[in-house]
Amino acid sequence: MKLLTFGSDWCSGCKSLKSNLKNLLIETEDFDIDLHSQTFKKYEVKTLPTMVLLDNNGVEIQRLTGSQTLATLQQLKERIEND
């Protein structure tokens, strides 16, 4: 599985999410809207922050938008680790 995160340096919710993901040791592939607009379009990202979980074939299996609780992020981590 691969977790993609979409955000921006000017987005306070994105900064908070990035910090929480780092603290939980969740590896991500990060995309900044100002640098990767084509990737945002490809994944149809409309809200910041957004996380997209892909299976091993690159198929989207879960999408989370906006701020997330630590409990939600912990569940996401367990899902990734148990795959």
Residue pairs with C-beta under 8 A, 6 or more apart in sequence:
1 53
1 54
1 55
1 56
1 61
1 79
1 80
1 83
2 29
2 53
2 54
2 58
3 26
3 27
3 28
3 29
3 51
3 52
3 53
3 54
3 76
3 80
4 28
4 29
4 30
4 31
4 43
4 51
4 52
4 53
4 54
5 14
5 17
5 18
5 21
5 28
5 29
5 30
5 31
5 49
5 50
5 51
6 31
6 33
6 39
6 40
6 43
6 45
6 48
6 49
6 50
6 51
6 52
7 13
7 14
7 15
7 17
7 18
7 30
7 31
7 32
7 33
7 48
7 49
7 50
8 14
8 32
8 33
8 34
8 48
9 15
9 32
9 34
11 48
11 49
13 48
13 49
13 66
13 67
14 48
14 49
16 67
17 49
17 51
17 67
17 68
18 30
18 49
20 68
20 70
20 73
21 28
21 73
24 70
24 73
24 74
24 77
25 77
26 73
26 76
26 77
26 80
28 51
31 39
31 40
33 40
33 45
33 48
43 50
43 52
43 60
45 52
47 65
47 66
49 65
49 66
49 67
50 63
50 64
50 65
51 63
51 64
51 65
51 68
51 76
52 60
52 62
52 63
53 60
53 61
53 62
53 63
53 76
53 79
53 80
54 60
54 61
55 61
55 83
56 83
62 76
62 79
64 72
64 76
68 76
